[in-house]
Protein backbone atom coordinates (compact mmCIF):
# COMPACT_ATOMS: atom_id res chain seq x y z
CA UNK A 1 0.00 0.00 0.00
CA UNK A 2 1.30 3.44 -0.88
CA UNK A 3 0.31 6.80 0.53
CA UNK A 4 1.60 9.79 -1.38
CA UNK A 5 2.39 13.33 -0.35
CA UNK A 6 -0.62 15.60 0.07
CA UNK A 7 0.71 18.79 1.62
CA UNK A 8 4.13 20.31 2.13
CA UNK A 9 3.83 22.16 5.42
CA UNK A 10 7.09 24.05 5.16
CA UNK A 11 9.47 25.01 2.38
CA UNK A 12 12.64 26.44 3.90
CA UNK A 13 15.22 28.76 2.35
CA UNK A 14 18.71 28.64 3.88
CA UNK A 15 22.07 30.29 3.44
CA UNK A 16 24.75 27.81 2.45
CA UNK A 17 28.37 27.73 3.46
CA UNK A 18 30.65 27.21 0.49
CA UNK A 19 34.11 25.73 0.89
CA UNK A 20 36.01 27.12 -2.07
CA UNK A 21 38.86 29.47 -2.93
CA UNK A 22 36.45 32.39 -2.72
CA UNK A 23 33.57 31.83 -0.34
CA UNK A 24 33.13 35.42 0.77
CA UNK A 25 29.67 35.67 -0.78
CA UNK A 26 27.81 32.40 -0.31
CA UNK A 27 24.60 32.31 -2.32
CA UNK A 28 21.29 30.85 -1.22
CA UNK A 29 19.74 27.47 -1.88
CA UNK A 30 16.08 26.56 -1.70
CA UNK A 31 15.18 23.28 -0.04
CA UNK A 32 11.82 21.55 -0.39
CA UNK A 33 10.29 18.10 -0.19
CA UNK A 34 8.85 17.05 -3.56
CA UNK A 35 7.61 13.50 -2.92
CA UNK A 36 6.76 11.12 -0.10
CA UNK A 37 6.10 7.38 -0.36
CA UNK A 38 5.03 4.98 2.38
CA UNK A 39 5.10 1.26 1.61
CA UNK A 40 3.72 -1.32 4.01
CA UNK A 41 5.30 -4.78 4.22
CA UNK A 42 2.88 -7.45 2.99
CA UNK A 43 2.37 -11.07 4.04
CA UNK A 44 5.51 -13.04 3.13
CA UNK A 45 3.58 -16.16 2.13
CA UNK A 46 1.58 -14.39 -0.57
CA UNK A 47 3.95 -11.52 -1.33
CA UNK A 48 7.54 -12.66 -0.73
CA UNK A 49 10.45 -10.23 -0.78
CA UNK A 50 8.39 -7.17 0.11
CA UNK A 51 9.63 -4.66 2.67
CA UNK A 52 8.26 -1.61 4.42
CA UNK A 53 9.73 1.77 3.50
CA UNK A 54 9.39 5.49 4.08
CA UNK A 55 11.03 7.64 1.41
CA UNK A 56 11.25 11.40 0.90
CA UNK A 57 12.73 13.19 -2.11
CA UNK A 58 14.37 16.54 -1.30
CA UNK A 59 14.88 19.12 -4.05
CA UNK A 60 17.77 21.60 -3.64
CA UNK A 61 18.06 24.47 -6.14
CA UNK A 62 20.70 27.15 -6.53
CA UNK A 63 21.10 29.32 -9.62
CA UNK A 64 24.77 30.02 -8.83
CA UNK A 65 25.95 26.43 -8.44
CA UNK A 66 26.43 23.48 -10.81
CA UNK A 67 25.80 20.36 -8.75
CA UNK A 68 27.68 17.13 -9.44
CA UNK A 69 26.75 14.83 -6.57
CA UNK A 70 26.42 14.18 -2.83
CA UNK A 71 29.44 14.20 -0.55
CA UNK A 72 29.75 11.22 1.86
CA UNK A 73 30.00 13.60 4.82
CA UNK A 74 26.28 14.38 4.47
CA UNK A 75 24.29 13.38 7.55
CA UNK A 76 20.65 12.96 8.54
CA UNK A 77 20.44 13.92 12.21
CA UNK A 78 16.71 13.47 12.78
CA UNK A 79 13.90 11.63 10.97
CA UNK A 80 10.76 11.06 13.01
CA UNK A 81 6.98 11.42 13.04
CA UNK A 82 4.91 13.73 15.23
CA UNK A 83 4.35 10.91 17.74
CA UNK A 84 8.08 10.70 18.40
CA UNK A 85 8.69 7.51 16.39
CA UNK A 86 12.25 7.52 15.05
CA UNK A 87 12.88 6.37 11.48
CA UNK A 88 16.64 6.59 11.85
CA UNK A 89 17.42 2.86 11.76
CA UNK A 90 16.34 0.12 9.40
CA UNK A 91 15.75 -3.58 10.07
CA UNK A 92 19.43 -4.06 9.16
CA UNK A 93 20.63 -1.49 11.71
CA UNK A 94 21.81 0.88 8.98
CA UNK A 95 21.45 4.54 9.88
CA UNK A 96 19.16 6.55 7.63
CA UNK A 97 21.16 8.79 5.31
CA UNK A 98 20.98 11.02 2.24
CA UNK A 99 21.17 8.95 -0.94
CA UNK A 100 24.53 8.86 -2.73
CA UNK A 101 23.12 8.78 -6.29
CA UNK A 102 20.99 11.93 -6.75
CA UNK A 103 18.96 12.99 -9.78
CA UNK A 104 20.64 15.97 -11.39
CA UNK A 105 18.85 18.63 -13.42
CA UNK A 106 20.13 19.01 -16.99
CA UNK A 107 21.46 22.49 -16.15
CA UNK A 108 22.94 21.18 -12.86
CA UNK A 109 21.32 24.03 -10.91
CA UNK A 110 19.04 21.62 -9.05
CA UNK A 111 19.39 18.18 -7.53
CA UNK A 112 16.94 15.69 -6.02
CA UNK A 113 18.29 13.66 -3.10
CA UNK A 114 16.46 10.71 -1.58
CA UNK A 115 16.16 9.86 2.12
CA UNK A 116 14.95 6.32 2.71
CA UNK A 117 14.12 4.29 5.83
CA UNK A 118 12.87 0.72 6.24
CA UNK A 119 10.73 1.87 9.15
CA UNK A 120 7.20 3.31 8.96
CA UNK A 121 5.59 6.12 10.96
CA UNK A 122 3.36 5.13 13.89
CA UNK A 123 -0.34 4.58 13.30
CA UNK A 124 -2.14 7.91 13.61
CA UNK A 125 0.94 10.01 12.81
CA UNK A 126 0.21 13.02 10.60
CA UNK A 127 3.61 14.63 10.00
CA UNK A 128 7.24 13.73 9.39
CA UNK A 129 10.21 15.85 10.44
CA UNK A 130 13.47 15.55 8.52
CA UNK A 131 16.60 17.34 9.69
CA UNK A 132 20.24 17.10 8.70
CA UNK A 133 23.24 18.55 6.93
CA UNK A 134 23.35 17.80 3.22
CA UNK A 135 26.76 18.40 1.65
CA UNK A 136 26.64 18.72 -2.13
CA UNK A 137 29.55 18.68 -4.55
CA UNK A 138 29.46 21.51 -7.08
CA UNK A 139 31.70 22.04 -10.10
CA UNK A 140 33.68 25.17 -10.89
CA UNK A 141 36.20 26.21 -13.56
CA UNK A 142 34.32 24.83 -16.58
CA UNK A 143 36.41 23.48 -19.47
CA UNK A 144 35.84 21.64 -22.77
CA UNK A 145 37.96 19.02 -24.49
CA UNK A 146 38.89 19.03 -28.15
CA UNK A 147 36.55 17.18 -30.48
CA UNK A 148 37.14 13.45 -30.87
CA UNK A 149 35.78 11.30 -33.68
CA UNK A 150 33.84 8.21 -32.61
CA UNK A 151 32.45 5.51 -34.87
CA UNK A 152 28.91 4.69 -33.75
CA UNK A 153 29.47 0.96 -33.69
CA UNK A 154 28.82 -1.14 -30.59
CA UNK A 155 31.91 -1.34 -28.34
CA UNK A 156 33.83 1.29 -30.31
CA UNK A 157 36.05 3.36 -28.00
CA UNK A 158 38.04 6.57 -28.15
CA UNK A 159 40.04 8.63 -25.66
CA UNK A 160 39.82 12.40 -25.33
CA UNK A 161 41.94 13.95 -22.59
CA UNK A 162 41.17 12.01 -19.40
CA UNK A 163 37.81 10.70 -20.65
CA UNK A 164 36.92 7.43 -22.39
CA UNK A 165 34.11 7.40 -24.96
CA UNK A 166 32.40 4.07 -25.63
CA UNK A 167 29.45 3.09 -27.82
CA UNK A 168 27.09 0.79 -25.91
CA UNK A 169 24.40 0.55 -28.61
CA UNK A 170 24.78 1.50 -32.28
CA UNK A 171 21.06 1.92 -32.96
CA UNK A 172 18.19 3.05 -30.78
CA UNK A 173 14.47 2.53 -30.77
CA UNK A 174 11.74 4.33 -32.73
CA UNK A 175 14.26 5.90 -35.09
CA UNK A 176 16.65 7.20 -32.47
CA UNK A 177 20.41 6.92 -32.82
CA UNK A 178 23.03 5.04 -30.89
CA UNK A 179 24.04 5.41 -27.25
CA UNK A 180 27.51 6.17 -25.95
CA UNK A 181 29.02 6.70 -22.53
CA UNK A 182 31.64 9.02 -21.11
CA UNK A 183 33.85 7.48 -18.43
CA UNK A 184 35.61 9.77 -15.97
CA UNK A 185 37.72 9.30 -12.85
CA UNK A 186 35.61 11.90 -11.01
CA UNK A 187 31.94 12.99 -11.04
CA UNK A 188 32.92 16.10 -13.00
CA UNK A 189 31.17 15.82 -16.39
CA UNK A 190 28.69 18.57 -17.21
CA UNK A 191 27.70 17.40 -20.67
CA UNK A 192 28.76 16.80 -24.27
CA UNK A 193 28.48 18.52 -27.62
CA UNK A 194 28.17 16.32 -30.72
CA UNK A 195 28.68 17.17 -34.40
CA UNK A 196 28.34 15.20 -37.61
CA UNK A 197 31.06 14.86 -40.26
CA UNK A 198 30.06 18.20 -41.79
CA UNK A 199 30.41 20.00 -38.45
CA UNK A 200 26.67 20.38 -37.89
CA UNK A 201 25.39 20.03 -34.32
CA UNK A 202 23.66 16.74 -33.50
CA UNK A 203 20.97 16.59 -30.81
CA UNK A 204 21.53 14.22 -27.91
CA UNK A 205 19.51 13.25 -24.86
CA UNK A 206 21.18 12.70 -21.50
CA UNK A 207 20.59 9.35 -19.85
CA UNK A 208 21.77 7.76 -16.62
CA UNK A 209 24.90 8.44 -14.62
CA UNK A 210 26.43 6.43 -11.83
CA UNK A 211 29.75 5.77 -10.20
CA UNK A 212 31.92 5.34 -7.16
CA UNK A 213 35.51 6.17 -6.33
CA UNK A 214 37.41 6.74 -9.57
CA UNK A 215 34.87 5.24 -11.97
CA UNK A 216 31.98 7.42 -13.14
CA UNK A 217 29.81 6.72 -16.19
CA UNK A 218 27.57 9.19 -18.06
CA UNK A 219 25.22 8.03 -20.83
CA UNK A 220 24.03 9.94 -23.92
CA UNK A 221 21.81 8.96 -26.86
CA UNK A 222 21.77 10.52 -30.34
CA UNK A 223 18.37 11.76 -31.48
CA UNK A 224 18.97 10.28 -34.95
CA UNK A 225 21.21 7.50 -36.35
CA UNK A 226 24.75 8.49 -37.32
CA UNK A 227 27.70 6.41 -38.55
CA UNK A 228 30.37 8.72 -37.13
CA UNK A 229 30.29 11.73 -34.84
CA UNK A 230 32.71 14.18 -33.25
CA UNK A 231 32.31 14.57 -29.50
CA UNK A 232 33.61 17.22 -27.09
CA UNK A 233 33.19 16.79 -23.33
CA UNK A 234 32.39 19.75 -21.06
CA UNK A 235 33.68 19.26 -17.55
CA UNK A 236 34.66 20.99 -14.32
CA UNK A 237 38.33 21.03 -13.38
CA UNK A 238 37.67 21.98 -9.76
CA UNK A 239 35.08 21.16 -7.13
CA UNK A 240 33.63 22.79 -4.05
CA UNK A 241 31.52 21.48 -1.20
CA UNK A 242 28.25 23.22 -0.48
CA UNK A 243 26.65 22.73 2.94
CA UNK A 244 22.86 22.82 2.84
CA UNK A 245 21.03 22.59 6.19
CA UNK A 246 17.79 20.63 5.80
CA UNK A 247 14.87 21.16 8.19
CA UNK A 248 11.55 20.07 6.69
CA UNK A 249 8.15 19.16 8.10
CA UNK A 250 5.93 17.16 5.75
CA UNK A 251 2.27 16.16 6.17
CA UNK A 252 1.36 12.51 5.65
CA UNK A 253 -2.05 13.51 4.38
CA UNK A 254 -3.82 10.80 6.37
C-alpha positions, 0 to 999 in steps of 0.5 A: 500500500502506498500513501503519497504526499498531500501537503508540504507544510514548510518550504525552507530557504537557507544560506549555504556555506561554500568551501572554495577558494572564494567563499566570501559571498555564499549564495542561497539554496532553496530546499523543499520536499517534492515527494513522499512514499510509504510502503507497508510490508505485505504477508511473506507467504503471498507476497515474498520479498516485500519490505516496508519503507518510508522515502522522501525526495528533497529538491535543492536548487541554486542558480549560482551552483552546478551540482555534481553529486552528494558528498559522503560527509552528508548526515541525517540527524533526525527523521521522526513522526509527530508521535516521536517515532524515530525512522533513523534505523532500518531492520538491518541497523543501517542509519538513515542517510541522504542517498549517494546517487541523486537525480541531477537537473540538466542544467545542474542548478538543481538536484533531487536527493532521496532519504529512505528508511525501512521503518514506517511512521506510527499509526495515527501520525500526521507529520514527518520531520526531517533534519540534517546537513546535506553536503553537495559537490558543485563544479567550478572552472568549466572546461571543454575538451577538443573534439574526438571522432567516434564511430557509432558501432557497438563497443567502439572506443576513443580517448579524449583527454582524461575521458573514455568514450564508448558506444554501448548501442549503435542503434536506438528505438523508434528511429533514435540513434546510438548510445555512448558513454563518457567514463571519468575518474571523477563525477565532473562531467557537465555534458557533451556537444556532438557534431556530424562529419560536416560539423553540424550540431547533432541533438543528444539526450542525457541518460543515466549516470552512476559511479563510485571512487574513480569510476563514473559513467555518463550516458548519452543517446543521439536523437537520430542515427549516425555512422560517425560523430565528433564529440567534445566533453564539457567538464569541471576542473575543480570542485567545491563542497556546499553545505545545505542545512535541511529542516523540513516538516511534511504532512502525511495527508492521512 
